[in-house]
Amino acid sequence: MGSSTNRNRKRHDRRRKDRRKRSLKATGSDRRPIVVYSVAEVSKMCGISESTVRRDIKAGRLRVARTGAGANGRILISHDALEEYLNVRPTSDGDPGANRLGGQ
């Protein structure tokens, strides 16, 4: 009975180490948390409609990460991808550099 307990403990420790590795990969090498936004948050911050954001995602102008599958999945936009999108997306006066995220 004692040897099976040791095996279970080792298996548990190995799983914990694997989880820790995955969480470090998700936050990057400098261990900063990754900031992500939803489609609704991006549309509010940029002053454009959600359908415009979704259209730009579909066209490949905005990089995203998808979680889940189908209608239940979520679309997540990283802060870096959003900054890149804003620097490329032209404003009404045609100046792509005029769009910036303030305060971040």
Residue frames as qw, qx, qy, qz and C-alpha x, y, z in Angstrom:
[[0.000, 0.887, 0.462, 0.000, 0.00, 0.00, 0.00],
 [0.334, -0.769, 0.079, 0.539, 2.88, 2.36, 0.70],
 [0.407, -0.121, 0.561, 0.711, 4.46, 2.01, -2.77],
 [0.185, 0.633, 0.638, 0.398, 1.23, 3.00, -4.55],
 [0.189, -0.920, -0.247, 0.241, 1.04, 6.12, -2.39],
 [0.402, -0.536, 0.335, 0.662, 4.56, 7.07, -3.42],
 [0.341, 0.237, 0.676, 0.608, 3.68, 6.54, -7.10],
 [0.029, 0.829, 0.537, 0.149, 0.61, 8.72, -6.76],
 [0.314, -0.841, -0.033, 0.439, 2.61, 11.43, -5.00],
 [0.413, -0.270, 0.500, 0.712, 5.27, 11.39, -7.74],
 [0.232, 0.501, 0.686, 0.474, 2.59, 11.57, -10.42],
 [0.118, -0.910, -0.386, 0.092, 0.95, 14.50, -8.61],
 [0.379, -0.689, 0.181, 0.590, 4.29, 16.34, -8.30],
 [0.389, 0.024, 0.622, 0.679, 5.02, 15.79, -11.99],
 [0.116, 0.720, 0.613, 0.304, 1.60, 17.21, -12.95],
 [0.242, -0.899, -0.186, 0.314, 2.16, 20.24, -10.73],
 [0.408, -0.442, 0.391, 0.696, 5.52, 20.92, -12.42],
 [0.300, 0.335, 0.686, 0.572, 3.87, 20.61, -15.85],
 [0.027, -0.872, -0.486, -0.048, 1.17, 23.11, -14.84],
 [0.345, -0.783, 0.051, 0.515, 3.83, 25.52, -13.59],
 [0.406, -0.130, 0.556, 0.714, 5.69, 25.26, -16.91],
 [0.183, 0.601, 0.660, 0.412, 2.51, 25.99, -18.86],
 [0.153, -0.923, -0.317, 0.157, 1.73, 29.07, -16.76],
 [0.385, -0.601, 0.261, 0.650, 5.24, 30.44, -17.32],
 [0.344, 0.174, 0.652, 0.653, 4.89, 29.95, -21.06],
 [0.058, 0.776, 0.596, 0.197, 1.61, 31.86, -21.01],
 [0.220, -0.931, -0.132, 0.259, 3.12, 34.88, -19.31],
 [0.507, 0.805, -0.212, 0.225, 6.30, 35.11, -21.38],
 [0.752, 0.128, -0.404, 0.505, 9.93, 34.98, -20.38],
 [0.109, 0.393, -0.326, 0.853, 9.87, 38.19, -18.32],
 [0.232, -0.347, -0.852, 0.316, 6.99, 36.77, -16.23],
 [0.236, 0.108, 0.123, -0.958, 4.70, 39.75, -16.82],
 [0.461, 0.413, 0.745, -0.250, 1.01, 38.91, -17.05],
 [0.148, 0.176, 0.622, 0.749, -0.38, 39.15, -20.58],
 [0.294, 0.395, 0.329, -0.806, -3.10, 41.79, -20.94],
 [0.093, 0.232, 0.834, 0.491, -5.97, 40.71, -23.19],
 [0.349, 0.231, 0.164, -0.893, -9.18, 42.38, -24.30],
 [0.481, 0.411, 0.772, -0.056, -12.50, 41.15, -25.65],
 [0.264, 0.426, 0.544, 0.673, -14.01, 42.31, -28.95],
 [0.182, -0.874, -0.430, -0.137, -16.43, 44.56, -27.04],
 [0.491, -0.723, -0.008, 0.485, -13.61, 46.19, -25.04],
 [0.457, -0.073, 0.424, 0.778, -11.56, 46.85, -28.19],
 [0.126, 0.630, 0.560, 0.523, -14.55, 48.37, -29.98],
 [0.304, -0.905, -0.288, 0.078, -15.20, 50.73, -27.04],
 [0.537, -0.565, 0.158, 0.606, -11.54, 51.73, -26.71],
 [0.377, 0.013, 0.522, 0.766, -11.17, 52.38, -30.45],
 [0.311, 0.470, 0.176, -0.807, -14.56, 54.03, -30.92],
 [0.378, 0.198, -0.675, -0.601, -15.61, 51.58, -33.64],
 [0.837, -0.115, 0.012, -0.536, -18.36, 48.98, -33.83],
 [0.666, -0.295, 0.684, -0.051, -17.93, 45.36, -32.80],
 [0.836, 0.453, 0.309, -0.001, -18.73, 44.29, -36.36],
 [0.384, 0.865, -0.316, 0.071, -15.82, 46.41, -37.64],
 [0.342, -0.619, 0.699, -0.109, -13.48, 44.72, -35.14],
 [0.791, 0.045, 0.606, -0.074, -14.75, 41.29, -36.20],
 [0.707, 0.704, 0.060, -0.016, -14.36, 42.21, -39.88],
 [0.156, 0.841, -0.510, 0.090, -10.75, 43.29, -39.29],
 [0.580, -0.374, 0.716, -0.103, -10.08, 40.02, -37.42],
 [0.834, 0.331, 0.438, -0.053, -11.51, 38.01, -40.31],
 [0.561, 0.818, -0.113, 0.063, -9.42, 40.02, -42.81],
 [0.858, -0.023, -0.164, 0.486, -6.27, 39.34, -40.76],
 [0.181, 0.731, -0.116, 0.647, -5.67, 42.98, -39.81],
 [0.445, -0.623, 0.388, -0.514, -6.02, 42.21, -36.10],
 [0.457, 0.189, -0.859, 0.132, -4.24, 39.22, -34.52],
 [0.676, -0.418, 0.152, -0.588, -6.29, 37.28, -31.97],
 [0.065, 0.164, -0.970, 0.167, -6.24, 34.15, -29.84],
 [0.682, -0.219, -0.317, -0.622, -9.33, 31.97, -29.77],
 [0.170, -0.183, 0.879, -0.407, -10.38, 29.91, -26.78],
 [0.583, 0.279, 0.638, -0.419, -12.97, 27.20, -27.04],
 [0.181, 0.072, 0.791, 0.580, -14.73, 26.23, -30.24],
 [0.013, -0.569, -0.731, -0.377, -17.68, 27.47, -32.24],
 [0.198, -0.760, -0.242, -0.571, -20.18, 29.91, -30.81],
 [0.702, -0.690, -0.167, 0.062, -19.04, 29.21, -27.24],
 [0.730, 0.035, -0.066, 0.680, -15.43, 30.20, -27.93],
 [0.162, -0.920, -0.107, 0.341, -13.97, 33.54, -26.92],
 [0.608, 0.609, 0.004, 0.509, -11.86, 35.88, -29.00],
 [0.530, -0.749, -0.051, 0.395, -9.02, 37.46, -27.04],
 [0.495, 0.773, -0.042, 0.395, -6.88, 40.35, -28.30],
 [0.691, -0.322, -0.210, 0.612, -3.52, 40.99, -26.66],
 [0.114, -0.898, -0.062, 0.421, -2.39, 44.51, -25.83],
 [0.333, -0.411, 0.554, 0.642, 0.54, 44.17, -28.23],
 [0.291, 0.356, 0.777, 0.430, -1.75, 43.06, -31.08],
 [0.051, 0.876, 0.466, -0.111, -4.06, 45.98, -30.34],
 [0.207, -0.774, 0.186, 0.570, -1.21, 48.50, -30.43],
 [0.331, -0.118, 0.711, 0.608, -0.01, 47.03, -33.73],
 [0.208, 0.611, 0.736, 0.205, -3.56, 47.24, -35.11],
 [0.035, -0.919, -0.268, 0.288, -3.94, 50.86, -34.06],
 [0.275, -0.608, 0.388, 0.636, -0.62, 51.84, -35.61],
 [0.254, 0.045, 0.780, 0.571, -1.61, 50.31, -38.94],
 [0.141, 0.682, 0.716, 0.043, -5.30, 51.24, -39.06],
 [0.196, 0.276, 0.141, 0.930, -5.75, 54.65, -40.74],
 [0.059, 0.489, 0.532, -0.688, -7.82, 57.37, -39.07],
 [0.404, 0.780, 0.466, -0.110, -10.40, 59.49, -40.85],
 [0.136, 0.921, -0.216, -0.294, -7.65, 61.95, -41.90],
 [0.847, 0.477, -0.230, 0.051, -5.55, 59.08, -43.31],
 [0.092, 0.696, -0.628, 0.336, -2.73, 59.25, -40.74],
 [0.835, -0.152, -0.528, -0.035, -2.08, 55.72, -39.41],
 [0.481, 0.105, -0.567, 0.661, 0.20, 56.98, -36.63],
 [0.265, -0.410, 0.118, -0.864, -2.49, 59.15, -35.05],
 [0.828, -0.357, -0.256, -0.349, -4.28, 56.17, -33.49],
 [0.314, 0.340, -0.748, 0.476, -2.65, 55.35, -30.16],
 [0.629, -0.544, -0.556, 0.010, -3.75, 53.76, -26.94],
 [0.048, -0.748, 0.255, -0.611, -3.50, 56.29, -24.19],
 [0.542, -0.611, 0.371, -0.442, -2.08, 55.59, -20.77],
 [0.943, -0.175, 0.281, -0.035, -0.73, 52.09, -21.40]]
